[in-house]
Amino acid sequence: MENESRRKFLGVCAAGAAVVAAGGVAYPVFRYLAPKAGETGTEKVVFAETDVPEGEAKFFQYAGSSAVVVRTKAGQLIALSAVCTHLGCIVQWEKDQQDFLCPCHAGRYTPDGTVISGPPPKPLAKLPVAVAEGKITVG
C-alpha cells in the first residue's frame, strides 16, 4: 500500500514538473511569435525631407514596429511597414535593384510594397505619409 501511494505521488510530481517545463518552453516561443501590441494609431513620426534622397529608403520605428519611407527614382514618397507578410522578418532595401528583399525566405516587394516573388501572401502594409515645409510626416 505504501509503495502504491509513493508511486502515485512521484507520478503526480513528474507530471507537474513536465507541465512546468512545457510552460517554460512554450511561453517564450509564444511571446516571440505573437504580434506586439501596437499603439493607438495616433503616433506620428517626423523627419527632414533631406533624410530620404531619391532612390533610397529610411527605416524607423512606428507604432512599435519597423517601418520605412522610400523615395522612388520618380520622386514619389511611399511609407510602408517593413515587416514581411510571410513570417514577420524585417525587409531590406536593395538600392541597386530598387526593391525590397526579405532576407528570411527571399520574398521581394516593389517600392510600393507589391509582392514580386517569393512566399509573402500579401503586400507590405501602407502607412499614411505627408510632406510639408521640408518635413516628412508618417502617421
Backbone as CSV, one residue per row, in Angstrom:
resi,resn,N_x,N_y,N_z,CA_x,CA_y,CA_z,C_x,C_y,C_z
1,MET,0.818,-1.185,0.000,0.000,0.000,0.000,0.868,1.257,0.000
2,GLU,1.920,1.218,0.806,2.800,2.367,0.893,3.517,2.614,-0.439
3,ASN,3.890,1.546,-1.151,4.558,1.679,-2.445,3.632,2.299,-3.486
4,GLU,2.328,1.929,-3.453,1.377,2.482,-4.407,1.201,3.982,-4.209
5,SER,1.060,4.431,-2.990,0.892,5.857,-2.739,2.181,6.615,-3.068
6,ARG,3.308,5.992,-2.837,4.586,6.621,-3.174,4.693,6.763,-4.701
7,ARG,4.306,5.709,-5.434,4.336,5.752,-6.906,3.381,6.827,-7.430
8,LYS,2.207,6.872,-6.836,1.220,7.868,-7.253,1.749,9.283,-6.996
9,PHE,2.347,9.495,-5.845,2.919,10.801,-5.504,4.031,11.171,-6.479
10,LEU,4.941,10.233,-6.763,6.034,10.502,-7.701,5.504,10.754,-9.114
11,GLY,4.436,10.035,-9.489,3.817,10.269,-10.798,3.225,11.666,-10.901
12,VAL,2.553,12.116,-9.866,1.984,13.467,-9.844,3.098,14.511,-9.892
13,CYS,4.175,14.281,-9.146,5.313,15.216,-9.156,5.953,15.275,-10.540
14,ALA,6.133,14.122,-11.187,6.723,14.086,-12.532,5.821,14.797,-13.536
15,ALA,4.518,14.577,-13.439,3.580,15.250,-14.337,3.601,16.757,-14.111
16,GLY,3.643,17.174,-12.868,3.712,18.607,-12.557,4.986,19.236,-13.085
17,ALA,6.110,18.538,-12.950,7.380,19.046,-13.464,7.340,19.150,-14.986
18,ALA,6.696,18.183,-15.640,6.581,18.215,-17.102,5.732,19.405,-17.554
19,VAL,4.652,19.683,-16.822,3.795,20.823,-17.164,4.555,22.136,-16.989
20,VAL,5.291,22.274,-15.911,6.075,23.486,-15.664,7.142,23.644,-16.742
21,ALA,7.823,22.560,-17.112,8.851,22.625,-18.151,8.239,23.001,-19.501
22,ALA,7.098,22.414,-19.840,6.432,22.744,-21.106,6.013,24.211,-21.128
23,GLY,5.501,24.704,-20.010,5.129,26.121,-19.930,6.342,27.025,-20.048
24,GLY,7.448,26.601,-19.447,8.680,27.396,-19.525,9.227,27.490,-20.934
25,VAL,8.975,26.482,-21.758,9.404,26.500,-23.159,8.366,27.205,-24.031
26,ALA,7.098,26.933,-23.789,6.040,27.464,-24.642,5.862,28.976,-24.509
27,TYR,5.992,29.519,-23.316,5.749,30.946,-23.118,6.709,31.824,-23.936
28,PRO,8.039,31.592,-23.868,8.920,32.429,-24.698,8.664,32.263,-26.195
29,VAL,8.336,31.060,-26.635,8.031,30.847,-28.052,6.782,31.631,-28.428
30,PHE,5.754,31.582,-27.593,4.531,32.334,-27.853,4.815,33.833,-27.907
31,ARG,5.584,34.354,-26.955,5.903,35.788,-26.923,6.696,36.205,-28.159
32,TYR,7.543,35.313,-28.662,8.336,35.618,-29.851,7.451,35.659,-31.092
33,LEU,6.525,34.715,-31.209,5.690,34.616,-32.399,4.483,35.540,-32.387
34,ALA,3.984,35.895,-31.221,2.787,36.742,-31.133,3.122,38.165,-31.573
35,PRO,2.218,38.801,-32.314,2.476,40.186,-32.706,2.502,41.101,-31.489
36,LYS,3.345,42.120,-31.570,3.431,43.076,-30.467,2.186,43.937,-30.440
37,ALA,1.756,44.275,-29.262,0.595,45.154,-29.114,0.986,46.537,-29.618
38,GLY,0.236,47.049,-30.584,0.558,48.339,-31.182,0.049,49.497,-30.341
39,GLU,0.429,50.655,-30.782,-0.041,51.870,-30.133,-1.475,52.134,-30.577
40,THR,-2.014,53.239,-30.175,-3.393,53.580,-30.500,-3.552,54.053,-31.937
41,GLY,-2.473,54.218,-32.668,-2.550,54.680,-34.039,-2.451,56.189,-34.145
42,THR,-2.257,56.882,-33.048,-2.160,58.332,-33.077,-0.712,58.797,-33.165
43,GLU,0.226,57.864,-33.180,1.641,58.212,-33.221,1.992,58.811,-34.587
44,LYS,2.838,59.809,-34.577,3.352,60.413,-35.809,4.872,60.478,-35.700
45,VAL,5.534,60.221,-36.814,6.984,60.307,-36.883,7.313,61.382,-37.909
46,VAL,8.174,62.318,-37.535,8.528,63.430,-38.413,10.049,63.470,-38.565
47,PHE,10.516,63.634,-39.810,11.945,63.834,-40.054,12.117,64.683,-41.301
48,ALA,13.317,65.167,-41.505,13.593,66.090,-42.608,13.457,65.389,-43.953
49,GLU,12.955,66.118,-44.933,12.785,65.573,-46.277,14.124,65.179,-46.890
50,THR,15.188,65.851,-46.472,16.527,65.545,-46.989,17.072,64.213,-46.468
51,ASP,16.413,63.630,-45.465,16.842,62.333,-44.929,16.570,61.180,-45.893
52,VAL,15.732,61.418,-46.905,15.388,60.356,-47.859,15.695,60.845,-49.279
53,PRO,16.955,60.665,-49.730,17.292,61.064,-51.099,16.595,60.177,-52.140
54,GLU,16.564,60.631,-53.364,15.933,59.891,-54.448,16.561,58.501,-54.603
55,GLY,15.706,57.474,-54.692,16.174,56.103,-54.865,16.626,55.424,-53.587
56,GLU,16.410,56.071,-52.447,16.857,55.499,-51.172,15.690,55.327,-50.206
57,ALA,15.988,54.654,-49.089,14.969,54.363,-48.086,15.480,54.727,-46.707
58,LYS,14.555,55.077,-45.823,14.888,55.363,-44.420,14.002,54.481,-43.544
59,PHE,14.657,53.666,-42.696,13.939,52.791,-41.764,13.807,53.492,-40.420
60,PHE,12.697,53.236,-39.719,12.432,53.858,-38.428,11.394,53.027,-37.685
61,GLN,11.156,53.361,-36.430,10.139,52.685,-35.611,8.846,53.479,-35.676
62,TYR,7.740,52.781,-35.921,6.430,53.416,-35.984,5.423,52.506,-35.297
63,ALA,4.744,52.995,-34.293,3.710,52.245,-33.566,4.237,50.901,-33.074
64,GLY,5.463,50.876,-32.581,6.030,49.668,-32.003,6.533,48.649,-32.999
65,SER,6.694,49.052,-34.261,7.140,48.124,-35.289,8.055,48.855,-36.272
66,SER,8.756,48.092,-37.089,9.646,48.688,-38.087,8.845,49.208,-39.274
67,ALA,9.254,50.356,-39.775,8.614,50.963,-40.935,9.701,51.568,-41.820
68,VAL,9.309,51.958,-43.031,10.278,52.504,-43.979,9.584,53.533,-44.875
69,VAL,10.347,54.560,-45.235,9.904,55.526,-46.240,10.871,55.413,-47.401
70,VAL,10.324,55.329,-48.604,11.125,55.212,-49.825,10.812,56.402,-50.717
71,ARG,11.861,56.980,-51.305,11.653,57.980,-52.351,12.073,57.296,-53.651
72,THR,11.088,57.065,-54.521,11.370,56.374,-55.778,12.211,57.255,-56.688
73,LYS,12.731,56.651,-57.752,13.520,57.417,-58.734,12.666,58.509,-59.360
74,ALA,11.340,58.316,-59.382,10.423,59.325,-59.914,10.132,60.421,-58.893
75,GLY,10.659,60.285,-57.666,10.479,61.301,-56.643,9.291,61.087,-55.723
76,GLN,8.532,60.021,-55.925,7.353,59.743,-55.095,7.783,59.196,-53.732
77,LEU,7.143,59.678,-52.659,7.396,59.167,-51.309,6.345,58.130,-50.954
78,ILE,6.818,56.982,-50.444,5.919,55.888,-50.050,6.339,55.427,-48.665
79,ALA,5.381,55.317,-47.747,5.649,54.816,-46.396,4.989,53.454,-46.242
80,LEU,5.759,52.493,-45.722,5.286,51.117,-45.594,5.728,50.515,-44.270
81,SER,5.022,49.480,-43.862,5.514,48.643,-42.778,6.706,47.882,-43.338
82,ALA,7.774,47.728,-42.560,8.958,46.994,-43.013,8.903,45.528,-42.590
83,VAL,7.745,45.083,-42.110,7.581,43.714,-41.631,7.025,42.852,-42.758
84,CYS,7.785,41.837,-43.159,7.379,40.931,-44.231,6.069,40.235,-43.839
85,THR,5.172,40.100,-44.798,3.878,39.492,-44.539,3.937,37.970,-44.511
86,HIS,5.102,37.392,-44.754,5.231,35.933,-44.715,5.411,35.452,-43.282
87,LEU,6.553,35.778,-42.660,6.814,35.332,-41.293,7.265,36.452,-40.371
88,GLY,7.162,37.700,-40.820,7.447,38.816,-39.933,8.887,39.272,-39.872
89,CYS,9.728,38.839,-40.793,11.111,39.329,-40.838,11.097,40.783,-41.305
90,ILE,12.171,41.503,-41.039,12.281,42.892,-41.485,12.908,42.915,-42.879
91,VAL,12.211,43.526,-43.825,12.709,43.593,-45.197,13.891,44.555,-45.284
92,GLN,14.675,44.401,-46.333,15.828,45.267,-46.579,15.646,45.959,-47.924
93,TRP,16.103,47.202,-48.010,16.020,47.952,-49.266,17.228,47.600,-50.117
94,GLU,16.979,47.153,-51.332,18.034,46.826,-52.279,18.163,48.020,-53.231
95,LYS,19.103,48.905,-52.935,19.232,50.144,-53.694,19.503,49.890,-55.176
96,ASP,20.383,48.932,-55.474,20.713,48.660,-56.875,19.540,48.056,-57.642
97,GLN,18.693,47.276,-56.969,17.518,46.667,-57.599,16.277,47.559,-57.511
98,GLN,16.317,48.538,-56.588,15.173,49.410,-56.325,13.939,48.607,-55.920
99,ASP,14.164,47.636,-54.998,13.059,46.875,-54.433,13.440,46.402,-53.032
100,PHE,12.464,45.788,-52.351,12.686,45.259,-51.013,12.934,43.760,-51.093
101,LEU,13.842,43.273,-50.258,14.136,41.845,-50.167,13.938,41.403,-48.726
102,CYS,13.195,40.315,-48.537,13.081,39.714,-47.218,14.222,38.707,-47.095
103,PRO,15.129,38.906,-46.131,16.301,38.035,-46.036,15.981,36.623,-45.551
104,CYS,14.808,36.408,-44.980,14.486,35.084,-44.432,14.178,34.048,-45.514
105,HIS,13.316,34.405,-46.478,12.916,33.432,-47.494,12.894,34.038,-48.892
106,ALA,13.665,35.099,-49.112,13.871,35.713,-50.432,12.597,36.260,-51.070
107,GLY,11.660,36.711,-50.256,10.491,37.387,-50.806,10.906,38.762,-51.312
108,ARG,10.336,39.192,-52.431,10.666,40.508,-52.996,9.404,41.339,-53.139
109,TYR,9.570,42.642,-52.891,8.475,43.599,-52.993,8.932,44.789,-53.834
110,THR,8.004,45.393,-54.575,8.287,46.625,-55.299,8.406,47.772,-54.296
111,PRO,8.858,48.956,-54.740,8.935,50.090,-53.810,7.596,50.494,-53.204
112,ASP,6.481,50.139,-53.863,5.166,50.465,-53.280,4.607,49.317,-52.444
113,GLY,5.407,48.248,-52.225,5.019,47.171,-51.330,4.352,45.978,-51.982
114,THR,4.169,45.996,-53.294,3.542,44.878,-54.008,4.498,43.690,-54.060
115,VAL,3.966,42.484,-53.871,4.791,41.271,-53.919,5.241,41.009,-55.355
116,ILE,6.559,40.820,-55.537,7.118,40.473,-56.845,7.312,38.963,-56.939
117,SER,7.927,38.386,-55.882,8.212,36.951,-55.896,8.389,36.448,-54.477
118,GLY,8.436,35.112,-54.373,8.673,34.500,-53.083,7.379,34.156,-52.362
119,PRO,7.511,33.777,-51.097,6.350,33.282,-50.356,5.413,34.308,-49.724
120,PRO,5.722,35.623,-49.685,4.801,36.532,-48.996,3.390,36.478,-49.597
121,PRO,2.367,36.313,-48.742,0.997,36.197,-49.244,0.322,37.528,-49.556
122,LYS,0.810,38.631,-48.958,0.161,39.930,-49.123,1.232,41.001,-49.315
123,PRO,0.838,42.155,-49.849,1.788,43.267,-49.961,2.115,43.852,-48.589
124,LEU,3.173,44.648,-48.536,3.519,45.353,-47.306,2.419,46.378,-47.004
125,ALA,2.120,46.549,-45.725,1.064,47.486,-45.324,1.510,48.926,-45.582
126,LYS,0.631,49.695,-46.195,0.934,51.105,-46.472,0.638,51.949,-45.234
127,LEU,1.428,52.996,-45.052,1.246,53.928,-43.948,0.975,55.310,-44.523
128,PRO,0.188,56.128,-43.834,-0.062,57.480,-44.336,1.195,58.327,-44.256
129,VAL,1.479,59.065,-45.321,2.668,59.922,-45.365,2.285,61.264,-45.990
130,ALA,2.884,62.333,-45.456,2.646,63.680,-45.980,3.957,64.455,-45.935
131,VAL,4.097,65.402,-46.869,5.269,66.266,-46.909,4.797,67.704,-46.850
132,ALA,5.354,68.466,-45.911,5.033,69.878,-45.799,6.209,70.611,-45.183
133,GLU,6.555,71.740,-45.775,7.619,72.617,-45.252,8.937,71.866,-45.023
134,GLY,9.258,70.970,-45.949,10.536,70.258,-45.861,10.555,69.135,-44.844
135,LYS,9.414,68.760,-44.321,9.341,67.680,-43.327,8.425,66.568,-43.828
136,ILE,8.866,65.336,-43.583,8.060,64.155,-43.906,7.369,63.717,-42.613
137,THR,6.050,63.547,-42.685,5.280,63.092,-41.526,4.629,61.766,-41.878
138,VAL,4.917,60.752,-41.057,4.282,59.440,-41.226,3.306,59.263,-40.068
139,GLY,2.077,58.902,-40.413,1.066,58.684,-39.388,-0.082,59.637,-39.482
